[in-house]
Amino acid sequence: MSCTLENRRQRGISVVFVDVRFMSNRKLLWLIWGMFGLQIVVASRFQAKKCRGVLLLVGNRKEPAATTKRRPHPPPLQFRLRNFLQYTNLIIGSFRFTKIYVYNNMKVGCRLLIQSRSVVLGFIKSPMLIRNHHISPPGFLGLRCINQAQKPFSVTNPNWGQSRVFPATCCSSNKNGSSKPRYVSDYSTKLETSVNDKNFEKIYVQGVDELDEKTPVVVEKKDETVDRDGGESRLKNDVQNENLVSLDPTERVESEAEKEAWRLLKESVVTYCGSPVGTLAANDAGDKTPLNYDQVFIRDFVPSALAFLLRGEGEIVRNFLLHTLQLQSWEKTVDCYSPGQGLMPASFKIRTVPLDDNKVEEVLDPDFGESAIGRVAPVDSGLWWIIMLRAYTKITGDYAMQERVDVQTGIKLILNLCLSDGFDMFPSLLVTDGSCMIDRRMGIHGHPLEIQALFYSALRCAREMLASDEGSKNLVRTINNRLSALSFHIREYYWIDMKKINEIYRYKTEEYSTEATNKFNIYPEQIPHWLMDWIPEEGGYMIGNLQPAHMDFRFFTLGNIWSIVSSLTTPKQNNSILNLIESKWDDLVGNMPVKICYPALEYEEWRIITGSDPKNTPWSYHNGGSWPVLLWQFTLACIKMGRIELARKAVDLAESRLHADHWPEYYDTRNGKFIGKQSRLYQTWTIAGFLTSKMLLENPEKASLLFWEEDYELLEICVCALTKTGRAKCSRGAAKSQILV
């Protein structure tokens, strides 16, 4: 059933654009059903260049028989054109719309398979899936496409722009001509429609007597209630005609920097078998030695995924999640040793392999660390994957995605890898140096804050998404216990402010007792001299690392910001962290937000800790460099804490330079004045981080889908067994007053 828009119009179906920025789904549904007498055929959210809302294909509602009791809610949607009566005019109040045109092309797919459970209040969850219809991971040779013609390939959908050219194009061998891999196309029931800013720049109405010829159709929010007396659905308060159809002159116009950023982001999209599956790390056409910057990284794709999701384009994110999930099951070997089964790759690349008869095949080639500098496994990849999955389901409403058997299995494999028993005495996750965003030797081995914050948020995400069945009860119980212990551990032992520094300054050492105050045997001489004069009276932060006889007092931005986002820190600590950033703006932001860590390692300390790394010289790269990608996390944290102006100040500062500097990866010097000496230009996560920050500031309500509030129930969970033995009291009672504030 492949139909163009003209064919649909001939069959009696028209197109209506409804602006629902200030209208709930339920109100919109009853507005269409009760007032206009129309049945929603297709409802798809999108954000156009000058309008945001829901595009509706509508047809006449078929009146029930006299003996049939009318339902108090709209019936399940039927996706067969023959079920609709002839429809010619749309009347809204006193306005009659005889012809409704869509400016630009509209792609309507041929697959309209859906179950009623996939519809919530008349809105189709996109992409849509058949529940209880899952897949099993393919074998090693399963992720490939075969094509008989050897020619360069790029993004087949023009909406995605042009990607970097690869050695081959791929076409599926399916009979229906679909270019998707078999394991994706066989089990996807997504409505194949691209409803985005390129397809719907403007919607015009012709044949309206009381409006100008080119007037966007919008419906503004009115105070209405629904009277369901006797099963009848109607509006108590009629919507005033003069307020029903109006213009929105306050709609924000994109800046030149945003326009270029969107163009570059879409040009960085990589396709696999004709479908978008990710974005390149960097897409600089002038870079002749890209190293691994021409690959798709899991951590790098996170801001790109959020940018696409906030824009209403969820297909690329869903494809990315499913493809990387298949890579998780691949065998990984480094020097005849295989790491845990749940390990996610750091990145992947699409390679082409020639076959016989002038055919080539595409193969996803993952990197689990065996090719990385230092051969370090990417611990944060699996954590980011879980966080990204939750963001996808929250924004798109596609909760069927997280209920798939293969997705549930992938989540459990990652958790089993992170929650496995070991020799560690602490609830924090033990990792090696270079296992996260700071992927070079920087002295963060042990229990770095960044990993703990991501670990905590991934556990909270998994607890939300795991199926409620007998097989998950023990895992959920383990997650709750770990969350409780981890939050207490980080809040109690990682936090420093002026009061805590003074306490450490007076520590006694070499205490041998279960009631010791200095539990980690920290020597007061470890307190650096710069810290005493640097930390403000009203601010504080989480230290970078904690191990026996060692505290890393450096300020690591991502770990502190993500602690705010995930509520790993208390509300009081959250505000103190932002107070510190605002007070030390010149040090932590300077000319380009935001410093990855402060201060930089210098002189002998740099030579010992980094091994004289020429890329991590003082105030460069990971050693005190300024990274614009951290802008979106900072914006999200500020929105959560009600400090939007602080985020807007940082975004405006970045926008004034990034566009002119060609979107660098990082900046050097103490204040971030110069582009990094080895910085790649047109860095994708710099571009995507900027766009995500702009959209979050424009729609702060969307931010609530991406952060977590305080979970007070975790504070009541205690698995400490010391009270049963009588050796000592549980330490939580003494610290609970601090944790609850």
Protein Blocks (a to p, Z undefined) as FASTA:
>chain_A
ZZdfklmmmnopacddddfklccfklmmmmmmmmnopacfbdcddddfkbccdddddddd
ddddfklccdfbdcdddddfklpccdfbdcehjbccfbdcdedjddddfbfcdcfklpgg
hiacdddddehiacddddfklmccddfbdcddddfblklopadddfbdcddfbfnlpabd
fklmmmcccdcddddfklmmbccdehiakbcfbdcdddddddddddfehhiacdfbacdf
klmpccdfkbccddfklmmmmmmmmmmpcceehiafbdcfbdcfklmblojmmcccfklm
mmmmmmmmmnopaklmmmmmmmmmmmmmpccdeehiacdfklccfbdcddddddehhiac
ddddddehjmmghiaacfklmmmmmmmmmmmmmmnopamlmmpmklmmmmmmmmmmmmpc
cfbfbfbdcddehiamblcdehlghjafklmmmmmmmmmmmmmmpccdfklmmmmmmmmm
mmmmmmmmmmmmmpccfklmmmmmmpcehiacfkbfblnopafklpcfklmmmpcfkbcc
ddfbdcehiacfbdcfklmmmmmmnomacfklmmmmmmmmmmmmmmmnmmoccdfbdcdd
ehjlmmmmnoopaklgghiajlopacfklmmmmmmmmmmnopamlmmmmmmmmmmmmmmn
oppabdedjkopaccfklcehifklmmmmmmmmmmmmmmmlmmmmmccddfklmmpccbf
klmnomaccfklmmmmmmmZZ
